Amino acid sequence: MSKGKRNTGFVFKQYEAPFQSPFDKLFDIFKELITHTSGDFDEAIDWLRQLDKEFHLTTPEYTVDDFIEDLKNKGYIQERADFGGSGVGLTSKLEKALRQNALEQIFGKMRKGISGNHKTKYSGQSDESTGDLRSYQYGDNLDKISMTESLKNAQVNHGIGEFSLSENDLVVEDTQFKSQMSTVLMIDISHSMILYGEDRITPAKKVAMALSELILTRYPKDSLDVIVFGNDAWPIAIKDLPYLQVGPYHTNTVAGVQLALDILRRKRHANKQIFMITDGKPSCLNMPDGTYYKNPMGLDPLITNKCYSIAAQARKLGIPITTFMITSDPYLQEFVDEFTASNHGKAYYTGLGDLGEMIFSDYEDNRKKRIR
C-alpha cells in the first residue's frame, strides 16, 4: 500500500431519526386524526390530548395549546362563526395538506414494495421511455433516436474503414403510449362501511384524496369526479373529501353507476373509466314512482339484474368498471364476478391495507393504453 493512502470501507452507527420540529411531529399525528374524525377539529384535538397523556408527545415548552396556535398562525385552521363548538374550521391549505399526506402514504408504500408487473401492449410516441430500443420506423421523432446505439450498429454493419450510416442502422428509444383519462371514483357510504368494528370509510377516503392530488399535480389534463352512493348517488367536491362520512343508507349500486355514466358522457376524453370501492351487496333501487325498493336480506334478483344491466350498458359505451371489494365475503363474490363479466371490467378482492396501492397501479396501467 502506498504511503499516505487511507483505508476505505463501511462505517456503521446507530440510526438517528431525521429532525422534526415539535410542530411537525404533532402535525403528522393531527393529519391522521382529522381524517378519521371527518374534519371534526374538536374531536381530533381531544384525541390528540389523550394520546399526549399516554405517550408524552409534548413538553412544557411546547404544548397542545401551542400547537393549536401554530395551526392558526400557519393558516391551517380559522375561526368561523357558522361552526358549532369552538367555531374552528379547516382551511383550503389544510385540505390540500391532507390530500398530499394521503398521496405520500400510498406512494411511500408502493416505493417500498417490489416492482409491479403492470405492462401495456401498446407502444407509441410519448414522453415515457420503456428503457428498450427498437428499429427506427418512418414517422418516429428524430429526438428519440439513440445516436450511440445507432453509430454502434453502423460500425458493426459497415465496418470502421469507411463510415456509413443507413436507415437500417437507426434505433429509437421505445416509449409507452399515455393517453388522457376521465375517471369517476365511486365510494360506498352505506352503513356497513363502519359496521363490525372496522372503519372502512377512512381508507376509502384517503384513496380518494390521494388520487385527486395525483391527478391535480401530475396529470392536470386528466379529470377525476368523485361520487358517493347510499340510497341515492351524488357528486362531492374534492375539497369536501376530508369531511366524508357514512350514513344510515342501503347500497344503491345502480344509482351510482348511472350517475357515473351521466358524468362521463359529458367528458371529451376518449378514455373513460369507473373505479368503485364497496364492501357490500346492492340492496336498494330507485323505483319509477320515486320510492325506494330495499332488501338487505340476501342477493335480490330484482336488484342484481338491474346491476348487471347497467354494467352491460357501460360496456356498450366503452367504459370499463373496476370494482374494489374490500371484504372477503365469498357470498358476494358470485355477484361481483357476474357484474364484472357483464361489463368486461375487472374486480379486485383486497384488504384495506392494499386498497391504495392497487387503485394507483391500475390507474397508471390504464393511462398507458387505449381503452377500447
N, C-alpha and C positions, 0 to 999 in steps of 0.2 A: 504494500500500500504506500502511495507516495506521501511525503511529509506534508502535514497540514490538512490532508483530506479527512473529512468528518464522516463518521458512520451515519447512515440514514435508516429509518425504519418506522414502525408504528409507535405512537405514544398513546397509552390508554389512561383515561382519567374518569373520575366519577361524573355522571351526567348532570348537567346543570340546565334546568328549565329556562327557556327564554324569559327575559324580564317582562313583567306585566305591571302596569301601574295599578294601584288599588281600584281605580275606576274600571279599568279594563277587565280585571278579574270578576268584579261583580256584574259588569255589563254582559259578559258571556253567559252567566247564570240567569240574569234577568231576561235575556232574549228567549231562553228556553221557557222560562216561567210565563212570560207574557203570551207566548204562542199557545201553551197548554191552557191558559185561562181565557183564551179567545179575546185578548185585548183588554181584559179587566185589570186595570192598573192596581186598584186597591187589593184585590186578591193576590196578584203577583207579588206585591210588596209584603203582604202578610206571610206568604210562603218564604220569601227571602229572609224575613226576620226570624222565622222558625229555623231555617237552615243555618242562619248565623249563630243562633243559640246552640245548635248541635255541633256544628263544625268550625265555629270560631272564624268566620270569613272576614270579619272586620277587626279593627284595632281602635283603641281610644282616640288615636289621631285621625282615623277615617271611619266614620260610622255609616249606617244605612241612611240616616238623615243627610249626611254629606253627599252620599251617592245620589239621592233624590234631587238635591240642589244642583249637582253637576248635570243631571239629566235635563233639568230646566235650562241651565246656562248653555249647554251644548245644543239645544234646540230639538231634543228628542221627545219632550213632553211639553204640554202647555195647559194653563188653566182655561177651562171652558165653562161658561155659565149654564150650558144646556146639559151638562153631565150631572148625574146624581152623586151622592157620596162626597168625595174630595173634589170633584169637579175637574179631574185631570184627564186629559185626552192624549192620544198618541198623535204625533205629527207625521207628515209625509216622509221626513228624514228617518224616523224610526221604522216606519213601514218598509222603506227601502232596505234599511239595515237588516230587518228580519228576512226579507227575500234573499239578500246576499248571504246571510248566515245559513239559510237552508241550502242554498246553492253550494256553498263551500263544504258543508257537511256531506252532501251526496257526492260531489266530485272528489272530495278527500278520500272517501271510502272506495271510490272507483279507482283512484290512483294507487291505492294500497293493494288492491286486488290483482289477480292475474289478468293478463291481457285477454280480451274477448275474441270471439271468432265471428263477429258480425261483418260480413263482406257483401259487396254488391256485384251483380253480374254485369252492370253497366259501367263502361268506361267512356271517357269523352274529354272534351275541352273544359277545363275548370281550373281553379287555383289550388286544389288539394292534391298533392303528389302521393302516389301509392308506394313510391320507392322502387318501382320496377321500370324497366326500359322495354321499348318495343320499336319495331321498324317504323321509319317515317312514312306517313300517308299524306297524300295530297289534301291540303286544307288544314294541316296541323300548323299551329302558331310557330313562327320561327324562333321565338324566345324559349320554346320548350325543347329545342334541340340540345342534346348533350354533346357539346363540342369535343370534350375529352374522349368520350367513348367513340364518337364518330371518327375522329382522327386515328384512334387505335384501329378501328375497322379498316380505314383506308390503307394504313401501313400493312396490315395483315393481308388484305385482299390484293394490293397492287405492288407491294414491296416498298422499300425506302430509297431505292435508286432514283426513281423519278416519281415525285409526289403526284397523286391523282385522287380526287375526291368526287365520288359519284352519288347519285340519289340513293343507290342501294347500300351505301355505307352509313347513311344517316340513321340515327336512332333518337328517339324522343323520350322524355320522362312521362310515364303513363300517369294519368290523373283519373279521379273518380268524379263522375257527374254529380253535381249537387244542385238540387232544384229548390225553389221557394215552396213553402209549405203553409197551408192553413190547417190549424189543429183546433178541435174542440175537446176540452177536458171535462168529462162528466164525473161529478163526485156524489156518491150516495150519502144523503144526510138523514136517512131513516133512523129510527130509534135504536136499531140493533147495532149501530156503529159505536155505541158506548155500553152495550149490554155485557153481561157475564164478566164484569170486572176488567175488561180490556178496552183501552182507549184506541180506537181505530181511526177516528176523525183527525187527530193531530198529525199522524204520519201522512195521511192523505193531503191535509192542508199544507204540510211542509213541501210535499212534492209539487203541489200547485204553485206555491210561492217560488220554489227553486226553478221550475220550468219556465215560469213567467220571466224571472230575472235572466235566465239563459237566453231566451228569445229577445228580450229587450236590449241586452248588451252584446250578444254575439251574432244573432240573426235578426237584425232590426227589420228586414224586409219580409220576414215570416209574420204570421198572425196567430195569436192564441186567444181563444174565448173560453171562459170557464163558466160552466153551468152546474147547478146543484139540482138534485131531484129527490123528492119525497112523495107526497101525494100528488104534487104537480112538479113542474120544472121551471126554473127561471135563471137568467144570467146574473152573474155577480161581477163587479168591477175588481180588477187586480188589486187595487188599493184596499179593498174590503176583505181580502183573504185572511188576514190575521184574526178577524172577528167571527169567522165561520163557526157555527155551532150546529149540532144535530137538533132535531125536533121530534115531536110525537107523531112521526109520519110512518106510513107504509112505503113500499118501494114501487114507484110507477116508472118502470124502465122504458115503456113505450113513449111516455110523455118526454122523457129525457132525450131519447134518440130522435124523436120528431123535432124537438127544438134544435138539436144539433144540426140536423139536416136543413132546417129552415135557415140557420145561420150560415152554413157552408154554401148553400145555393147562391148567396149574395156575394161570395168571395170570388175574386178574379183569378186567384192562383189555380193552376191546372191540377196541382196535387193537394188533396184534402184527406183528412183522416180524423177519426174519433178515438179517443182514449177514454175508457170507462173504468172507474175504480168503484167496486161494490163488494159487499160482504154477504148479501142476502138474496133470497129468491124474489122474483117480481110478485107483488101481492096487491096491486092496485091498477085500476084503469079509469080513464075518463069516459063517461057514457054520453051519448048524443044529447040527452036531456039536461046535461050539466051536473049530474050527480056522479058519485064515485062508486065503482064496483070494487069491493075489498074482500079478500080472502087470504088471511095469513096462514091458513092451515094447508100445508102441502103445496104441490105444484098444480095449480088450477089450469086445465086445458084452455079455458076461455082466455086466460091471461097469457099463457105461454105461447099459444098460437098467434096472438097479436104481436108478441115479441118476435117470433120467427118471421112474421110477415114484414115488420118494419126493418128487420135486419136484411131481408131479401131486397127490399126497396132501396136500401143504402147500397147494396151490391150493384144494382142496376144503374145507380148514379155514379158508380166507380169510387165509392167512399168506403174504405175498409174500417172495421171496428176492431180495436184491440181491447180485450177485456182482461182486467187485472183483478182476479178473485182473491181476496185477502183472507179467506178462510179455507180450511181443508176439509170441508163437509163433503163427503163422497156423494151424498144425496143430491147435491146441487150440480155435480159435475155433468150429469146427463143433460140437464137443461143448458148449461154453458156450452157443452160440446155441440148440441143441436143448434143453438143460437149462432155459434161461430161458423158452423157448416153452412147455415143459411146465408151468411154474409161473405163467406170465403175469407174470413178475417183470421185473427189469432187470439189465443187465450193463454194466460199465464196463471198458474196456481201458485201464489207466492205468499210468503210470510211478510209481516210488516217491515222487518229489517231489510229485506231485499227489494222492496217496492220502488224506491227511488232509483236505484241502480238499473233496474230492469226497464223502467219507463224511459230513462235517459238513453240507455243503449238502443232501445227500439226507436226512439225519436231520431237519434243520429243516423241509425241504419236507414230509416225511411227517407231521410233527406238525401241520401246518396244514390237514390234510384228513382226512376219514374214509376209512380203507382199507376197501374193500368186498370 
